């Protein structure tokens, strides 16, 4: 069994144990571990292997255990940063919506540290961006970027010795379009996390947001697809009619389809067929997505390794060509590098108030 089927088999069978045998040779075991690490699931895979009764070679087992512990240690640092951030925001009367990360893993995974988490993502109303930034700066974080007047901007980055906080005022920006945050905040649900008041997206909004986020990054981390499977399993009474309606309202229903189709096709995520039919892009884009997002290609994260292939895939899969072309041209002119590159040109820009934006 190769690494691709082994990893996908584990994720697809969950919460049951796979019926297929464990990878038998050292190379396959090592490849499985490396794939689990690449996709942010070392901790979960270690847990799933134990439940399935799969035993890796001693070398691969030791590597997986070490990577899982390292991932958990990073997760603990993120959890600490999240806790401090929530305390700072509470002092100015802001209760943010937690996006992805530790809050999601806490609700969906057997143990929250089984899913890799590298930063803190918080969503606040536009009207509370400046006071939230000031509160986070007060705990020692430094603003790195955050021109809230730019069309393809969606968050302010704040960094410090303990990590990064992304303060979102839009939930997402990609493919030349954006998902505004205020409506999502208004529908969010109150909760608590480690004694802190927090908010989470309602299940239908989270089903849309997580799929948009995954597709915006071309599904290059299987943890994002596995999140969708776990979300659907955690909400058996999910209102799929609302999911379809809200996906269409974003103007990006194709992106929702790409992620949910792959999660269903590869991981057996429980999504009704009529939902996929309602959100499906044209036939040629469905065929292209099925090819680009095949199991082996996603396990290998092929698109993430080639910038030309990444840009070509983005252009081909875009729901609307014109906004995507404009967005691509802005990137090519160097106005702003792709998110996560850390290559912001010039000095950090000051955060500007969104109050005057129309």
C-alpha positions as CSV (number, residue, x, y, z in Angstrom):
1,X,0.0,0.0,0.0
2,X,1.4,3.4,-1.0
3,X,1.4,6.5,1.3
4,X,-1.5,8.1,-0.6
5,X,-3.9,5.2,-0.1
6,X,-2.7,4.6,3.5
7,X,-3.3,8.1,4.6
8,X,-6.6,8.5,2.7
9,X,-7.7,5.1,4.0
10,X,-7.3,6.2,7.6
11,X,-9.1,9.4,7.0
12,X,-11.9,7.9,4.9
13,X,-12.6,5.1,7.4
14,X,-12.7,7.3,10.5
15,X,-14.2,6.8,13.0
16,X,-14.1,3.2,12.1
17,X,-10.8,1.2,11.7
18,X,-9.7,0.6,8.1
19,X,-10.4,-2.9,6.7
20,X,-7.1,-2.9,4.7
21,X,-3.8,-4.0,6.2
22,X,-1.1,-1.7,7.6
23,X,1.7,-0.7,5.2
24,X,4.3,-3.4,5.4
25,X,7.6,-2.1,4.2
26,X,9.8,0.6,5.7
27,X,9.5,3.0,2.7
28,X,5.7,3.0,2.8
29,X,5.6,3.5,6.5
30,X,8.1,6.4,6.3
31,X,6.1,8.0,3.4
32,X,2.8,7.7,5.4
33,X,4.4,9.5,8.3
34,X,5.8,12.3,6.1
35,X,2.4,12.7,4.5
36,X,0.7,13.0,7.8
37,X,3.2,15.7,8.9
38,X,2.8,17.5,5.6
39,X,-0.9,17.8,6.0
40,X,-0.9,18.8,9.7
41,X,-2.3,15.5,11.0
42,X,0.6,13.8,12.7
43,X,-1.1,13.8,16.0
44,X,-4.4,12.5,14.6
45,X,-2.7,9.9,12.5
46,X,-0.9,8.6,15.5
47,X,-4.2,8.3,17.3
48,X,-6.0,6.7,14.4
49,X,-3.2,4.2,13.9
50,X,-3.5,3.1,17.5
51,X,-7.2,2.7,17.2
52,X,-6.9,0.7,14.0
53,X,-4.2,-1.5,15.5
54,X,-1.7,-0.6,12.8
55,X,1.9,-0.9,13.8
56,X,4.5,1.0,11.9
57,X,8.2,0.1,11.7
58,X,10.1,1.2,14.8
59,X,11.8,4.0,12.9
60,X,8.6,5.3,11.3
61,X,6.7,5.0,14.6
62,X,9.4,7.0,16.5
63,X,9.3,9.7,13.8
64,X,5.6,9.9,13.9
65,X,5.6,10.1,17.7
66,X,8.3,12.9,17.7
67,X,6.5,14.9,15.0
68,X,3.2,14.6,16.9
69,X,4.8,15.8,20.1
70,X,6.4,18.7,18.3
71,X,3.1,19.6,16.7
72,X,1.4,19.4,20.1
73,X,4.0,21.7,21.6
74,X,3.4,24.3,18.9
75,X,-0.3,23.9,19.5
76,X,0.2,24.6,23.2
77,X,2.0,27.9,22.4
78,X,-0.9,28.9,20.0
79,X,-3.4,28.0,22.8
80,X,-1.5,30.3,25.2
81,X,-1.4,33.1,22.6
82,X,-5.1,32.7,22.0
83,X,-5.9,32.8,25.7
84,X,-3.9,36.0,26.1
85,X,-5.5,37.5,23.0
86,X,-9.0,36.8,24.4
87,X,-8.1,38.4,27.7
88,X,-6.8,41.5,25.9
89,X,-9.9,41.8,23.7
90,X,-12.3,41.2,26.6
91,X,-10.8,44.3,28.3
92,X,-12.1,46.5,25.5
93,X,-15.4,44.7,25.2
94,X,-14.7,42.6,22.1
95,X,-15.7,38.9,21.9
96,X,-14.2,37.6,18.7
97,X,-15.3,34.8,16.5
98,X,-12.7,32.0,16.4
99,X,-11.9,30.8,12.9
100,X,-10.3,27.5,12.3
101,X,-7.3,26.6,14.5
102,X,-7.5,25.5,18.1
103,X,-11.2,26.4,18.6
104,X,-12.2,24.2,15.7
105,X,-9.9,21.3,16.7
106,X,-11.3,21.5,20.3
107,X,-14.8,21.0,18.9
108,X,-14.2,18.4,16.2
109,X,-11.1,16.3,17.0
110,X,-10.7,13.6,19.7
111,X,-8.0,15.9,21.2
112,X,-7.5,19.4,20.0
113,X,-3.7,19.1,19.8
114,X,-4.0,16.3,17.2
115,X,-4.5,18.9,14.5
116,X,-1.6,21.2,13.7
117,X,-2.3,24.9,14.5
118,X,0.3,27.6,13.7
119,X,-1.5,30.9,14.5
120,X,-4.6,32.5,15.9
121,X,-7.4,33.6,13.6
122,X,-10.0,36.0,15.0
123,X,-12.9,37.6,13.3
124,X,-14.3,40.9,14.6
125,X,-16.8,43.5,13.3
126,X,-15.2,46.2,11.1
127,X,-16.2,48.8,13.6
128,X,-14.0,47.1,16.2
129,X,-10.9,46.6,14.2
130,X,-8.9,49.6,15.5
131,X,-9.6,49.1,19.2
132,X,-8.9,45.3,18.8
133,X,-5.6,46.1,17.1
134,X,-4.6,48.5,19.9
135,X,-5.6,45.9,22.5
136,X,-3.5,43.2,20.9
137,X,-0.6,45.6,20.5
138,X,-0.9,46.3,24.2
139,X,0.1,42.7,24.9
140,X,3.3,43.1,23.0
141,X,2.3,42.2,19.5
142,X,3.5,44.3,16.5
143,X,1.3,45.1,13.5
144,X,3.0,43.7,10.4
145,X,0.4,44.5,7.7
146,X,-3.1,45.5,7.5
147,X,-4.4,48.1,4.9
148,X,-8.1,47.5,5.4
149,X,-8.9,49.7,2.4
150,X,-7.3,47.4,-0.1
151,X,-9.8,45.2,-2.0
152,X,-8.0,41.9,-1.6
153,X,-7.1,42.5,2.1
154,X,-9.0,40.7,4.7
155,X,-7.0,40.8,8.0
156,X,-4.4,42.5,10.0
157,X,-1.3,40.5,11.0
158,X,0.1,41.0,14.5
159,X,3.2,39.1,15.5
160,X,5.3,38.6,18.6
161,X,7.7,36.1,20.2
162,X,4.8,33.7,20.9
163,X,3.4,33.7,17.3
164,X,1.0,35.4,15.0
165,X,-2.6,36.7,15.4
166,X,-4.6,37.3,12.2
167,X,-7.3,39.7,13.1
168,X,-10.0,39.3,10.4
169,X,-12.6,41.9,9.4
170,X,-13.4,39.9,6.3
171,X,-13.6,36.2,6.7
172,X,-11.8,35.6,3.4
173,X,-10.5,37.2,0.3
174,X,-9.6,35.2,-2.8
175,X,-10.2,34.6,-6.5
176,X,-10.7,38.4,-6.8
177,X,-13.7,38.4,-4.4
178,X,-14.2,38.6,-0.7
179,X,-16.5,37.3,2.1
180,X,-17.4,40.2,4.4
181,X,-17.3,39.4,8.1
182,X,-20.0,41.5,9.7
183,X,-23.0,39.3,8.6
184,X,-21.1,36.2,9.8
185,X,-20.4,37.9,13.2
186,X,-24.1,38.7,13.5
187,X,-25.1,35.1,13.1
188,X,-22.3,33.7,15.2
189,X,-23.1,31.7,18.4
190,X,-21.8,32.4,21.9
191,X,-19.6,29.8,23.6
192,X,-16.7,29.5,26.1
193,X,-13.2,28.2,25.6
194,X,-11.0,27.6,28.6
195,X,-13.1,30.0,30.6
196,X,-13.0,32.8,28.0
197,X,-16.2,34.0,26.3
198,X,-15.8,33.3,22.6
199,X,-18.0,33.0,19.5
200,X,-18.1,30.5,16.7
201,X,-19.7,30.6,13.3
202,X,-23.0,28.9,13.1
203,X,-22.7,25.4,11.6
204,X,-24.1,26.5,8.2
205,X,-21.7,29.4,7.9
206,X,-18.8,27.3,9.1
207,X,-19.6,24.7,6.4
208,X,-19.3,27.5,3.8
209,X,-16.3,29.3,5.3
210,X,-14.2,26.2,5.8
211,X,-14.8,25.0,2.3
212,X,-14.0,28.4,0.8
213,X,-10.8,28.6,2.8
214,X,-9.7,25.2,1.7
215,X,-10.5,25.9,-2.0
216,X,-8.8,29.3,-1.8
217,X,-5.6,27.3,-1.0
218,X,-6.4,24.7,-3.6
219,X,-7.1,21.9,-1.0
220,X,-3.3,21.5,-0.5
221,X,-3.7,20.4,3.1
222,X,-5.9,17.3,3.8
223,X,-6.6,18.5,7.3
224,X,-8.9,21.1,5.7
225,X,-11.0,18.4,4.0
226,X,-11.0,16.3,7.1
227,X,-12.3,19.3,9.0
228,X,-15.3,19.3,6.7
229,X,-16.0,15.6,7.3
230,X,-15.8,16.0,11.0
231,X,-18.0,19.1,10.9
232,X,-20.7,17.3,8.9
233,X,-20.5,14.3,11.3
234,X,-20.7,16.6,14.3
235,X,-23.9,18.3,12.9
236,X,-26.1,15.5,11.5
237,X,-29.0,17.9,11.4
238,X,-27.0,20.5,9.4
239,X,-29.4,22.7,7.4
240,X,-28.0,22.0,3.9
241,X,-30.6,24.3,2.3
242,X,-29.0,27.2,4.2
243,X,-25.5,26.0,3.3
244,X,-26.5,26.1,-0.4
245,X,-28.2,29.5,-0.1
246,X,-25.3,31.1,1.8
247,X,-22.7,29.6,-0.6
248,X,-24.5,31.1,-3.5
249,X,-24.7,34.5,-1.8
250,X,-20.9,34.6,-1.4
251,X,-20.6,34.6,-5.2
252,X,-18.2,31.7,-4.8
253,X,-20.4,28.5,-4.9
254,X,-17.9,26.7,-7.1
255,X,-15.3,26.9,-4.4
256,X,-17.7,25.4,-1.9
257,X,-18.3,22.6,-4.3
258,X,-14.5,21.9,-4.9
259,X,-13.9,21.3,-1.2
260,X,-17.1,19.4,-0.4
261,X,-16.8,17.2,-3.5
262,X,-13.3,16.3,-2.7
263,X,-14.1,15.7,1.0
264,X,-17.0,13.4,-0.1
265,X,-15.1,11.7,-2.9
266,X,-11.9,11.0,-1.0
267,X,-12.9,11.0,2.7
268,X,-16.5,9.9,2.6
269,X,-17.8,13.2,4.1
270,X,-21.5,12.9,4.6
271,X,-22.8,15.6,2.2
272,X,-26.1,15.0,0.3
273,X,-25.7,14.5,-3.5
274,X,-28.3,17.2,-4.2
275,X,-26.1,19.7,-2.4
276,X,-23.2,19.0,-4.7
277,X,-25.4,19.1,-7.7
278,X,-26.8,22.5,-6.6
279,X,-23.3,24.0,-6.2
280,X,-21.6,22.3,-9.1
281,X,-19.6,24.4,-11.6
282,X,-19.7,23.8,-15.3
283,X,-18.8,20.3,-16.5
284,X,-15.3,21.2,-17.7
285,X,-14.4,22.7,-14.3
286,X,-15.8,19.7,-12.5
287,X,-13.6,17.4,-14.7
288,X,-10.5,19.6,-14.1
289,X,-11.1,19.8,-10.4
290,X,-11.5,16.0,-10.2
291,X,-8.2,15.7,-12.0
292,X,-6.3,18.3,-10.0
293,X,-7.8,17.2,-6.7
294,X,-7.2,13.5,-7.1
295,X,-6.1,11.6,-4.0
296,X,-2.5,11.1,-4.9
297,X,-2.1,14.7,-6.1
298,X,-3.5,16.1,-2.9
299,X,-1.5,13.8,-0.7
300,X,1.6,15.0,-2.6
301,X,0.5,18.6,-2.5
302,X,1.6,19.0,-6.1
303,X,0.2,22.4,-6.8
304,X,1.8,23.9,-3.7
305,X,5.2,23.1,-5.2
306,X,4.8,24.9,-8.5
307,X,3.9,28.6,-8.7
308,X,3.0,28.5,-12.4
309,X,0.7,25.4,-11.8
310,X,-0.8,27.2,-8.8
311,X,-1.7,30.3,-10.8
312,X,-3.0,28.3,-13.8
313,X,-5.2,26.3,-11.5
314,X,-6.6,29.4,-9.8
315,X,-7.4,31.0,-13.1
316,X,-9.0,27.9,-14.6
317,X,-11.1,27.1,-11.5
318,X,-12.3,30.7,-10.8
319,X,-16.0,31.1,-10.6
320,X,-15.8,34.5,-12.4
321,X,-12.9,35.1,-14.7
322,X,-12.8,38.9,-14.7
323,X,-12.3,39.5,-10.9
324,X,-9.7,36.7,-10.9
325,X,-7.7,38.2,-13.7
326,X,-7.7,41.6,-12.1
327,X,-6.6,40.0,-8.8
328,X,-3.8,38.0,-10.6
329,X,-2.6,41.2,-12.3
330,X,-2.4,43.0,-9.0
331,X,-0.3,40.1,-7.6
332,X,2.0,40.1,-10.6
333,X,2.6,43.8,-10.3
334,X,3.9,43.2,-6.8
335,X,1.3,45.2,-5.1
336,X,0.9,42.5,-2.5
337,X,2.4,39.0,-2.3
338,X,0.3,35.9,-1.8
339,X,-0.9,35.4,1.8
340,X,1.5,33.6,4.0
341,X,4.7,34.4,2.0
342,X,6.0,36.9,4.6
343,X,7.3,39.0,1.7
344,X,5.5,42.2,2.1
345,X,7.3,44.8,-0.1
346,X,8.6,47.9,1.7
347,X,7.9,49.0,5.2
348,X,4.8,47.7,7.1
349,X,1.8,49.8,6.3
350,X,-0.2,51.4,9.2
351,X,-3.6,50.1,9.9
352,X,-6.2,52.4,8.5
353,X,-9.7,52.8,9.8
354,X,-12.4,51.0,7.8
355,X,-15.0,53.5,8.9
356,X,-14.8,55.7,5.8
357,X,-14.9,52.8,3.3
358,X,-17.9,52.6,1.0
